[in-house]
């Protein structure tokens, strides 16, 4: 079951991408990323992580995404940013705190 926080953040991230004129769609299919965007890097998977899911499940999910997308962007609840950056950020995976995006929206 997806939380209200997750749904709200996905909507906000989609709005942010709209304002930047980045072509994307919210993916409602199980097993896929939250958002698929088309950027200069190619097809990009965007995930929002609340930090409520078991961490090993998140790591495995991101690893699966790495091969199928030119870039994987993991946007995280700020409380968990350091942990996610340490474990996930490498190669084609970037971790971004949600508040950082919020500052860009102003």
Backbone atoms as SQL, in Angstrom:
CREATE TABLE atoms (id INTEGER PRIMARY KEY, chain TEXT, resi INTEGER, resn TEXT, atom TEXT, x REAL, y REAL, z REAL);
INSERT INTO atoms VALUES
  (1, 'A', 1, 'UNK', 'N', 0.838, -1.183, 0.000),
  (2, 'A', 1, 'UNK', 'CA', 0.000, 0.000, 0.000),
  (3, 'A', 1, 'UNK', 'C', 0.884, 1.249, 0.000),
  (4, 'A', 2, 'UNK', 'N', 0.577, 2.177, -0.843),
  (5, 'A', 2, 'UNK', 'CA', 1.344, 3.416, -0.962),
  (6, 'A', 2, 'UNK', 'C', 0.796, 4.440, 0.037),
  (7, 'A', 3, 'UNK', 'N', 1.704, 5.143, 0.717),
  (8, 'A', 3, 'UNK', 'CA', 1.291, 6.121, 1.726),
  (9, 'A', 3, 'UNK', 'C', 0.849, 7.439, 1.088),
  (10, 'A', 4, 'UNK', 'N', 0.132, 8.225, 1.876),
  (11, 'A', 4, 'UNK', 'CA', -0.290, 9.552, 1.420),
  (12, 'A', 4, 'UNK', 'C', 0.923, 10.427, 1.162),
  (13, 'A', 5, 'UNK', 'N', 1.954, 10.326, 2.006),
  (14, 'A', 5, 'UNK', 'CA', 3.185, 11.095, 1.785),
  (15, 'A', 5, 'UNK', 'C', 3.773, 10.769, 0.412),
  (16, 'A', 6, 'UNK', 'N', 3.840, 9.480, 0.106),
  (17, 'A', 6, 'UNK', 'CA', 4.411, 9.048, -1.176),
  (18, 'A', 6, 'UNK', 'C', 3.610, 9.621, -2.337),
  (19, 'A', 7, 'UNK', 'N', 2.313, 9.485, -2.300),
  (20, 'A', 7, 'UNK', 'CA', 1.460, 9.986, -3.381),
  (21, 'A', 7, 'UNK', 'C', 1.584, 11.502, -3.544),
  (22, 'A', 8, 'UNK', 'N', 1.581, 12.225, -2.432),
  (23, 'A', 8, 'UNK', 'CA', 1.717, 13.682, -2.496),
  (24, 'A', 8, 'UNK', 'C', 3.052, 14.090, -3.097),
  (25, 'A', 9, 'UNK', 'N', 4.112, 13.455, -2.659),
  (26, 'A', 9, 'UNK', 'CA', 5.448, 13.803, -3.163),
  (27, 'A', 9, 'UNK', 'C', 5.586, 13.483, -4.643),
  (28, 'A', 10, 'UNK', 'N', 5.037, 12.369, -5.087),
  (29, 'A', 10, 'UNK', 'CA', 5.091, 12.029, -6.514),
  (30, 'A', 10, 'UNK', 'C', 4.379, 13.110, -7.326),
  (31, 'A', 11, 'UNK', 'N', 3.242, 13.571, -6.840),
  (32, 'A', 11, 'UNK', 'CA', 2.523, 14.658, -7.518),
  (33, 'A', 11, 'UNK', 'C', 3.346, 15.937, -7.559),
  (34, 'A', 12, 'UNK', 'N', 4.005, 16.256, -6.466),
  (35, 'A', 12, 'UNK', 'CA', 4.839, 17.457, -6.426),
  (36, 'A', 12, 'UNK', 'C', 6.049, 17.343, -7.352),
  (37, 'A', 13, 'UNK', 'N', 6.670, 16.172, -7.394),
  (38, 'A', 13, 'UNK', 'CA', 7.813, 15.955, -8.285),
  (39, 'A', 13, 'UNK', 'C', 7.356, 16.066, -9.735),
  (40, 'A', 14, 'UNK', 'N', 6.194, 15.502, -10.056),
  (41, 'A', 14, 'UNK', 'CA', 5.649, 15.602, -11.405),
  (42, 'A', 14, 'UNK', 'C', 5.400, 17.069, -11.776),
  (43, 'A', 15, 'UNK', 'N', 4.855, 17.840, -10.849),
  (44, 'A', 15, 'UNK', 'CA', 4.642, 19.270, -11.089),
  (45, 'A', 15, 'UNK', 'C', 5.947, 20.007, -11.335),
  (46, 'A', 16, 'UNK', 'N', 6.970, 19.650, -10.579),
  (47, 'A', 16, 'UNK', 'CA', 8.300, 20.240, -10.765),
  (48, 'A', 16, 'UNK', 'C', 8.817, 19.939, -12.175),
  (49, 'A', 17, 'UNK', 'N', 8.679, 18.693, -12.612),
  (50, 'A', 17, 'UNK', 'CA', 9.124, 18.316, -13.957),
  (51, 'A', 17, 'UNK', 'C', 8.322, 19.047, -15.024),
  (52, 'A', 18, 'UNK', 'N', 7.015, 19.225, -14.785),
  (53, 'A', 18, 'UNK', 'CA', 6.177, 19.997, -15.716),
  (54, 'A', 18, 'UNK', 'C', 6.706, 21.415, -15.865),
  (55, 'A', 19, 'UNK', 'N', 7.036, 22.050, -14.751),
  (56, 'A', 19, 'UNK', 'CA', 7.538, 23.433, -14.800),
  (57, 'A', 19, 'UNK', 'C', 8.862, 23.543, -15.543),
  (58, 'A', 20, 'UNK', 'N', 9.633, 22.463, -15.525),
  (59, 'A', 20, 'UNK', 'CA', 10.901, 22.450, -16.259),
  (60, 'A', 20, 'UNK', 'C', 10.728, 21.965, -17.699),
  (61, 'A', 21, 'UNK', 'N', 9.481, 21.677, -18.076),
  (62, 'A', 21, 'UNK', 'CA', 9.159, 21.169, -19.424),
  (63, 'A', 21, 'UNK', 'C', 9.894, 19.864, -19.733),
  (64, 'A', 22, 'UNK', 'N', 9.991, 19.003, -18.722),
  (65, 'A', 22, 'UNK', 'CA', 10.605, 17.688, -18.906),
  (66, 'A', 22, 'UNK', 'C', 9.480, 16.678, -19.131),
  (67, 'A', 23, 'UNK', 'N', 9.534, 16.019, -20.256),
  (68, 'A', 23, 'UNK', 'CA', 8.521, 15.016, -20.604),
  (69, 'A', 23, 'UNK', 'C', 8.638, 13.841, -19.635),
  (70, 'A', 24, 'UNK', 'N', 7.512, 13.419, -19.065),
  (71, 'A', 24, 'UNK', 'CA', 7.518, 12.341, -18.080),
  (72, 'A', 24, 'UNK', 'C', 6.108, 11.800, -17.889),
  (73, 'A', 25, 'UNK', 'N', 6.031, 10.691, -17.182),
  (74, 'A', 25, 'UNK', 'CA', 4.727, 10.191, -16.756),
  (75, 'A', 25, 'UNK', 'C', 4.871, 9.508, -15.405),
  (76, 'A', 26, 'UNK', 'N', 3.788, 9.563, -14.631),
  (77, 'A', 26, 'UNK', 'CA', 3.732, 8.846, -13.366),
  (78, 'A', 26, 'UNK', 'C', 3.384, 7.407, -13.704),
  (79, 'A', 27, 'UNK', 'N', 4.215, 6.509, -13.259),
  (80, 'A', 27, 'UNK', 'CA', 4.054, 5.097, -13.577),
  (81, 'A', 27, 'UNK', 'C', 3.267, 4.397, -12.470),
  (82, 'A', 28, 'UNK', 'N', 2.096, 3.906, -12.796),
  (83, 'A', 28, 'UNK', 'CA', 1.245, 3.219, -11.816),
  (84, 'A', 28, 'UNK', 'C', 1.386, 1.697, -11.896),
  (85, 'A', 29, 'UNK', 'N', 2.289, 1.223, -12.743),
  (86, 'A', 29, 'UNK', 'CA', 2.468, -0.217, -12.907),
  (87, 'A', 29, 'UNK', 'C', 3.335, -0.788, -11.789),
  (88, 'A', 30, 'UNK', 'N', 2.944, -1.919, -11.219),
  (89, 'A', 30, 'UNK', 'CA', 3.781, -2.528, -10.179),
  (90, 'A', 30, 'UNK', 'C', 5.127, -2.956, -10.763),
  (91, 'A', 31, 'UNK', 'N', 6.155, -2.805, -9.983),
  (92, 'A', 31, 'UNK', 'CA', 7.483, -3.218, -10.414),
  (93, 'A', 31, 'UNK', 'C', 8.242, -2.177, -11.198),
  (94, 'A', 32, 'UNK', 'N', 7.621, -1.040, -11.479),
  (95, 'A', 32, 'UNK', 'CA', 8.304, 0.005, -12.231),
  (96, 'A', 32, 'UNK', 'C', 8.620, 1.191, -11.344),
  (97, 'A', 33, 'UNK', 'N', 9.382, 2.138, -11.864),
  (98, 'A', 33, 'UNK', 'CA', 9.706, 3.325, -11.077),
  (99, 'A', 33, 'UNK', 'C', 8.468, 4.201, -10.877),
  (100, 'A', 34, 'UNK', 'N', 8.540, 5.092, -9.903),
  (101, 'A', 34, 'UNK', 'CA', 7.414, 5.994, -9.637),
  (102, 'A', 34, 'UNK', 'C', 7.146, 6.918, -10.818),
  (103, 'A', 35, 'UNK', 'N', 8.221, 7.437, -11.399),
  (104, 'A', 35, 'UNK', 'CA', 8.112, 8.345, -12.545),
  (105, 'A', 35, 'UNK', 'C', 9.165, 7.940, -13.572),
  (106, 'A', 36, 'UNK', 'N', 8.778, 7.980, -14.828),
  (107, 'A', 36, 'UNK', 'CA', 9.719, 7.784, -15.926),
  (108, 'A', 36, 'UNK', 'C', 9.806, 9.120, -16.649),
  (109, 'A', 37, 'UNK', 'N', 11.030, 9.641, -16.763),
  (110, 'A', 37, 'UNK', 'CA', 11.247, 10.928, -17.424),
  (111, 'A', 37, 'UNK', 'C', 12.190, 10.734, -18.606),
  (112, 'A', 38, 'UNK', 'N', 12.060, 11.631, -19.562),
  (113, 'A', 38, 'UNK', 'CA', 12.916, 11.597, -20.744),
  (114, 'A', 38, 'UNK', 'C', 13.742, 12.866, -20.737),
  (115, 'A', 39, 'UNK', 'N', 15.029, 12.709, -20.487),
  (116, 'A', 39, 'UNK', 'CA', 15.929, 13.844, -20.350),
  (117, 'A', 39, 'UNK', 'C', 17.087, 13.675, -21.315),
  (118, 'A', 40, 'UNK', 'N', 18.020, 14.602, -21.255),
  (119, 'A', 40, 'UNK', 'CA', 19.160, 14.510, -22.162),
  (120, 'A', 40, 'UNK', 'C', 19.982, 13.245, -21.920),
  (121, 'A', 41, 'UNK', 'N', 19.874, 12.660, -20.732),
  (122, 'A', 41, 'UNK', 'CA', 20.579, 11.413, -20.430),
  (123, 'A', 41, 'UNK', 'C', 19.891, 10.212, -21.056),
  (124, 'A', 42, 'UNK', 'N', 18.655, 10.388, -21.513),
  (125, 'A', 42, 'UNK', 'CA', 17.847, 9.283, -22.010),
  (126, 'A', 42, 'UNK', 'C', 16.670, 9.043, -21.075),
  (127, 'A', 43, 'UNK', 'N', 16.272, 7.803, -20.971),
  (128, 'A', 43, 'UNK', 'CA', 15.134, 7.438, -20.118),
  (129, 'A', 43, 'UNK', 'C', 15.619, 7.335, -18.668),
  (130, 'A', 44, 'UNK', 'N', 14.965, 8.099, -17.787),
  (131, 'A', 44, 'UNK', 'CA', 15.391, 8.225, -16.396),
  (132, 'A', 44, 'UNK', 'C', 14.302, 7.703, -15.462),
  (133, 'A', 45, 'UNK', 'N', 14.699, 6.862, -14.505),
  (134, 'A', 45, 'UNK', 'CA', 13.783, 6.384, -13.466),
  (135, 'A', 45, 'UNK', 'C', 13.889, 7.320, -12.272),
  (136, 'A', 46, 'UNK', 'N', 12.742, 7.767, -11.772),
  (137, 'A', 46, 'UNK', 'CA', 12.715, 8.622, -10.588),
  (138, 'A', 46, 'UNK', 'C', 11.896, 7.906, -9.522),
  (139, 'A', 47, 'UNK', 'N', 12.502, 7.745, -8.361),
  (140, 'A', 47, 'UNK', 'CA', 11.848, 7.090, -7.225),
  (141, 'A', 47, 'UNK', 'C', 11.770, 8.073, -6.073),
  (142, 'A', 48, 'UNK', 'N', 10.644, 8.065, -5.364),
  (143, 'A', 48, 'UNK', 'CA', 10.565, 8.801, -4.099),
  (144, 'A', 48, 'UNK', 'C', 10.534, 7.771, -2.992),
  (145, 'A', 49, 'UNK', 'N', 11.417, 7.913, -2.025),
  (146, 'A', 49, 'UNK', 'CA', 11.484, 6.982, -0.909),
  (147, 'A', 49, 'UNK', 'C', 11.179, 7.700, 0.397),
  (148, 'A', 50, 'UNK', 'N', 10.178, 7.191, 1.102),
  (149, 'A', 50, 'UNK', 'CA', 9.779, 7.778, 2.380),
  (150, 'A', 50, 'UNK', 'C', 10.694, 7.340, 3.515),
  (151, 'A', 51, 'UNK', 'N', 11.385, 6.200, 3.328),
  (152, 'A', 51, 'UNK', 'CA', 12.217, 5.636, 4.386),
  (153, 'A', 51, 'UNK', 'C', 11.467, 4.616, 5.226),
  (154, 'A', 52, 'UNK', 'N', 10.236, 4.304, 4.860),
  (155, 'A', 52, 'UNK', 'CA', 9.425, 3.376, 5.644),
  (156, 'A', 52, 'UNK', 'C', 9.572, 1.925, 5.193),
  (157, 'A', 53, 'UNK', 'N', 9.993, 1.724, 3.959),
  (158, 'A', 53, 'UNK', 'CA', 10.189, 0.380, 3.431),
  (159, 'A', 53, 'UNK', 'C', 11.503, -0.183, 3.986),
  (160, 'A', 54, 'UNK', 'N', 11.599, -1.493, 4.089),
  (161, 'A', 54, 'UNK', 'CA', 12.859, -2.089, 4.532),
  (162, 'A', 54, 'UNK', 'C', 13.981, -1.633, 3.607),
  (163, 'A', 55, 'UNK', 'N', 15.086, -1.233, 4.204),
  (164, 'A', 55, 'UNK', 'CA', 16.171, -0.639, 3.429),
  (165, 'A', 55, 'UNK', 'C', 16.750, -1.621, 2.413),
  (166, 'A', 56, 'UNK', 'N', 16.888, -2.889, 2.768),
  (167, 'A', 56, 'UNK', 'CA', 17.440, -3.865, 1.827),
  (168, 'A', 56, 'UNK', 'C', 16.534, -4.029, 0.604),
  (169, 'A', 57, 'UNK', 'N', 15.222, -3.864, 0.780),
  (170, 'A', 57, 'UNK', 'CA', 14.298, -3.917, -0.352),
  (171, 'A', 57, 'UNK', 'C', 14.516, -2.728, -1.286),
  (172, 'A', 58, 'UNK', 'N', 14.746, -1.554, -0.696),
  (173, 'A', 58, 'UNK', 'CA', 15.010, -0.362, -1.506),
  (174, 'A', 58, 'UNK', 'C', 16.301, -0.522, -2.294),
  (175, 'A', 59, 'UNK', 'N', 17.348, -0.999, -1.655),
  (176, 'A', 59, 'UNK', 'CA', 18.632, -1.202, -2.333),
  (177, 'A', 59, 'UNK', 'C', 18.459, -2.163, -3.507),
  (178, 'A', 60, 'UNK', 'N', 17.776, -3.270, -3.291),
  (179, 'A', 60, 'UNK', 'CA', 17.557, -4.241, -4.366),
  (180, 'A', 60, 'UNK', 'C', 16.753, -3.630, -5.512),
  (181, 'A', 61, 'UNK', 'N', 15.733, -2.841, -5.184),
  (182, 'A', 61, 'UNK', 'CA', 14.908, -2.204, -6.205),
  (183, 'A', 61, 'UNK', 'C', 15.749, -1.245, -7.061),
  (184, 'A', 62, 'UNK', 'N', 16.567, -0.434, -6.405),
  (185, 'A', 62, 'UNK', 'CA', 17.401, 0.522, -7.145),
  (186, 'A', 62, 'UNK', 'C', 18.414, -0.212, -8.017),
  (187, 'A', 63, 'UNK', 'N', 18.977, -1.285, -7.518),
  (188, 'A', 63, 'UNK', 'CA', 19.910, -2.078, -8.321),
  (189, 'A', 63, 'UNK', 'C', 19.235, -2.614, -9.584),
  (190, 'A', 64, 'UNK', 'N', 17.984, -3.045, -9.465),
  (191, 'A', 64, 'UNK', 'CA', 17.253, -3.526, -10.651),
  (192, 'A', 64, 'UNK', 'C', 17.043, -2.402, -11.661),
  (193, 'A', 65, 'UNK', 'N', 16.817, -1.193, -11.183),
  (194, 'A', 65, 'UNK', 'CA', 16.581, -0.049, -12.068),
  (195, 'A', 65, 'UNK', 'C', 17.845, 0.353, -12.837),
  (196, 'A', 66, 'UNK', 'N', 18.997, 0.187, -12.220),
  (197, 'A', 66, 'UNK', 'CA', 20.252, 0.676, -12.812),
  (198, 'A', 66, 'UNK', 'C', 20.477, 0.168, -14.230),
  (199, 'A', 67, 'UNK', 'N', 20.148, -1.087, -14.497),
  (200, 'A', 67, 'UNK', 'CA', 20.390, -1.652, -15.815),
  (201, 'A', 67, 'UNK', 'C', 19.388, -1.239, -16.875),
  (202, 'A', 68, 'UNK', 'N', 18.194, -0.867, -16.473),
  (203, 'A', 68, 'UNK', 'CA', 17.143, -0.568, -17.436),
  (204, 'A', 68, 'UNK', 'C', 16.957, 0.897, -17.774),
  (205, 'A', 69, 'UNK', 'N', 17.675, 1.761, -17.081),
  (206, 'A', 69, 'UNK', 'CA', 17.516, 3.203, -17.273),
  (207, 'A', 69, 'UNK', 'C', 18.897, 3.850, -17.363),
  (208, 'A', 70, 'UNK', 'N', 18.979, 4.910, -18.131),
  (209, 'A', 70, 'UNK', 'CA', 20.266, 5.596, -18.273),
  (210, 'A', 70, 'UNK', 'C', 20.674, 6.295, -16.980),
  (211, 'A', 71, 'UNK', 'N', 19.698, 6.631, -16.170),
  (212, 'A', 71, 'UNK', 'CA', 19.954, 7.299, -14.891),
  (213, 'A', 71, 'UNK', 'C', 18.830, 6.942, -13.933),
  (214, 'A', 72, 'UNK', 'N', 19.169, 6.843, -12.657),
  (215, 'A', 72, 'UNK', 'CA', 18.177, 6.610, -11.610),
  (216, 'A', 72, 'UNK', 'C', 18.330, 7.736, -10.599),
  (217, 'A', 73, 'UNK', 'N', 17.248, 8.451, -10.361),
  (218, 'A', 73, 'UNK', 'CA', 17.252, 9.532, -9.377),
  (219, 'A', 73, 'UNK', 'C', 16.351, 9.100, -8.232),
  (220, 'A', 74, 'UNK', 'N', 16.941, 9.062, -7.041),
  (221, 'A', 74, 'UNK', 'CA', 16.195, 8.678, -5.849),
  (222, 'A', 74, 'UNK', 'C', 16.001, 9.944, -5.024),
  (223, 'A', 75, 'UNK', 'N', 14.755, 10.352, -4.879),
  (224, 'A', 75, 'UNK', 'CA', 14.430, 11.531, -4.078),
  (225, 'A', 75, 'UNK', 'C', 13.928, 11.005, -2.742),
  (226, 'A', 76, 'UNK', 'N', 14.539, 11.484, -1.675),
  (227, 'A', 76, 'UNK', 'CA', 14.266, 10.888, -0.369),
  (228, 'A', 76, 'UNK', 'C', 13.752, 11.897, 0.639),
  (229, 'A', 77, 'UNK', 'N', 13.000, 11.373, 1.583),
  (230, 'A', 77, 'UNK', 'CA', 12.612, 12.114, 2.771),
  (231, 'A', 77, 'UNK', 'C', 13.919, 12.553, 3.427),
  (232, 'A', 78, 'UNK', 'N', 14.035, 13.816, 3.771),
  (233, 'A', 78, 'UNK', 'CA', 15.307, 14.385, 4.242),
  (234, 'A', 78, 'UNK', 'C', 15.927, 13.647, 5.428),
  (235, 'A', 79, 'UNK', 'N', 15.109, 13.090, 6.297),
  (236, 'A', 79, 'UNK', 'CA', 15.637, 12.408, 7.486),
  (237, 'A', 79, 'UNK', 'C', 16.533, 11.233, 7.126),
  (238, 'A', 80, 'UNK', 'N', 16.348, 10.665, 5.949),
  (239, 'A', 80, 'UNK', 'CA', 17.075, 9.459, 5.572),
  (240, 'A', 80, 'UNK', 'C', 18.128, 9.712, 4.489),
  (241, 'A', 81, 'UNK', 'N', 18.339, 10.957, 4.131),
  (242, 'A', 81, 'UNK', 'CA', 19.204, 11.284, 2.997),
  (243, 'A', 81, 'UNK', 'C', 20.623, 10.750, 3.140),
  (244, 'A', 82, 'UNK', 'N', 21.242, 10.937, 4.291),
  (245, 'A', 82, 'UNK', 'CA', 22.634, 10.507, 4.473),
  (246, 'A', 82, 'UNK', 'C', 22.776, 9.001, 4.281),
  (247, 'A', 83, 'UNK', 'N', 21.862, 8.248, 4.852),
  (248, 'A', 83, 'UNK', 'CA', 21.907, 6.788, 4.736),
  (249, 'A', 83, 'UNK', 'C', 21.757, 6.353, 3.274),
  (250, 'A', 84, 'UNK', 'N', 20.821, 6.967, 2.570),
  (251, 'A', 84, 'UNK', 'CA', 20.595, 6.608, 1.171),
  (252, 'A', 84, 'UNK', 'C', 21.783, 7.006, 0.301),
  (253, 'A', 85, 'UNK', 'N', 22.332, 8.197, 0.522),
  (254, 'A', 85, 'UNK', 'CA', 23.486, 8.636, -0.265),
  (255, 'A', 85, 'UNK', 'C', 24.658, 7.680, -0.089),
  (256, 'A', 86, 'UNK', 'N', 24.924, 7.311, 1.141),
  (257, 'A', 86, 'UNK', 'CA', 26.060, 6.434, 1.441),
  (258, 'A', 86, 'UNK', 'C', 25.917, 5.074, 0.752),
  (259, 'A', 87, 'UNK', 'N', 24.725, 4.534, 0.739),
  (260, 'A', 87, 'UNK', 'CA', 24.512, 3.186, 0.222),
  (261, 'A', 87, 'UNK', 'C', 24.173, 3.111, -1.266),
  (262, 'A', 88, 'UNK', 'N', 23.573, 4.145, -1.810),
  (263, 'A', 88, 'UNK', 'CA', 23.052, 4.047, -3.176),
  (264, 'A', 88, 'UNK', 'C', 23.773, 4.892, -4.214),
  (265, 'A', 89, 'UNK', 'N', 24.322, 6.020, -3.831),
  (266, 'A', 89, 'UNK', 'CA', 24.826, 6.971, -4.816),
  (267, 'A', 89, 'UNK', 'C', 26.154, 6.503, -5.410),
  (268, 'A', 90, 'UNK', 'N', 26.089, 6.100, -6.662),
  (269, 'A', 90, 'UNK', 'CA', 27.267, 5.684, -7.419),
  (270, 'A', 90, 'UNK', 'C', 26.843, 5.435, -8.859),
  (271, 'A', 91, 'UNK', 'N', 27.788, 5.523, -9.753),
  (272, 'A', 91, 'UNK', 'CA', 27.486, 5.263, -11.163),
  (273, 'A', 91, 'UNK', 'C', 26.362, 6.136, -11.664),
  (274, 'A', 92, 'UNK', 'N', 25.300, 5.508, -12.134),
  (275, 'A', 92, 'UNK', 'CA', 24.182, 6.259, -12.701),
  (276, 'A', 92, 'UNK', 'C', 23.056, 6.506, -11.693),
  (277, 'A', 93, 'UNK', 'N', 23.353, 6.388, -10.394),
  (278, 'A', 93, 'UNK', 'CA', 22.341, 6.620, -9.354),
  (279, 'A', 93, 'UNK', 'C', 22.684, 7.879, -8.571),
  (280, 'A', 94, 'UNK', 'N', 21.727, 8.802, -8.499),
  (281, 'A', 94, 'UNK', 'CA', 21.873, 10.030, -7.717),
  (282, 'A', 94, 'UNK', 'C', 20.804, 10.052, -6.643),
  (283, 'A', 95, 'UNK', 'N', 21.159, 10.580, -5.477),
  (284, 'A', 95, 'UNK', 'CA', 20.216, 10.712, -4.366),
  (285, 'A', 95, 'UNK', 'C', 20.060, 12.200, -4.077),
  (286, 'A', 96, 'UNK', 'N', 18.795, 12.643, -3.992),
  (287, 'A', 96, 'UNK', 'CA', 18.485, 14.056, -3.782),
  (288, 'A', 96, 'UNK', 'C', 17.494, 14.174, -2.633),
  (289, 'A', 97, 'UNK', 'N', 17.751, 15.099, -1.701),
  (290, 'A', 97, 'UNK', 'CA', 16.808, 15.361, -0.621),
  (291, 'A', 97, 'UNK', 'C', 15.602, 16.109, -1.181),
  (292, 'A', 98, 'UNK', 'N', 14.414, 15.747, -0.725),
  (293, 'A', 98, 'UNK', 'CA', 13.204, 16.388, -1.220),
  (294, 'A', 98, 'UNK', 'C', 13.233, 17.898, -0.979),
  (295, 'A', 99, 'UNK', 'N', 13.756, 18.346, 0.170),
  (296, 'A', 99, 'UNK', 'CA', 13.773, 19.785, 0.466),
  (297, 'A', 99, 'UNK', 'C', 14.610, 20.553, -0.546),
  (298, 'A', 100, 'UNK', 'N', 15.613, 19.919, -1.113),
  (299, 'A', 100, 'UNK', 'CA', 16.442, 20.573, -2.124),
  (300, 'A', 100, 'UNK', 'C', 15.580, 20.926, -3.334),
  (301, 'A', 101, 'UNK', 'N', 14.719, 20.020, -3.740),
  (302, 'A', 101, 'UNK', 'CA', 13.806, 20.318, -4.850),
  (303, 'A', 101, 'UNK', 'C', 12.872, 21.444, -4.479),
  (304, 'A', 102, 'UNK', 'N', 12.396, 21.440, -3.235),
  (305, 'A', 102, 'UNK', 'CA', 11.493, 22.488, -2.767),
  (306, 'A', 102, 'UNK', 'C', 12.106, 23.870, -2.878),
  (307, 'A', 103, 'UNK', 'N', 13.393, 23.983, -2.624),
  (308, 'A', 103, 'UNK', 'CA', 14.058, 25.289, -2.745),
  (309, 'A', 103, 'UNK', 'C', 14.101, 25.752, -4.193),
  (310, 'A', 104, 'UNK', 'N', 14.176, 24.813, -5.115),
  (311, 'A', 104, 'UNK', 'CA', 14.188, 25.185, -6.537),
  (312, 'A', 104, 'UNK', 'C', 12.838, 25.674, -7.009),
  (313, 'A', 105, 'UNK', 'N', 11.758, 25.277, -6.333),
  (314, 'A', 105, 'UNK', 'CA', 10.411, 25.646, -6.760),
  (315, 'A', 105, 'UNK', 'C', 10.075, 27.085, -6.437),
  (316, 'A', 106, 'UNK', 'N', 10.823, 27.714, -5.560),
  (317, 'A', 106, 'UNK', 'CA', 10.485, 29.082, -5.123),
  (318, 'A', 106, 'UNK', 'C', 10.664, 30.105, -6.234);
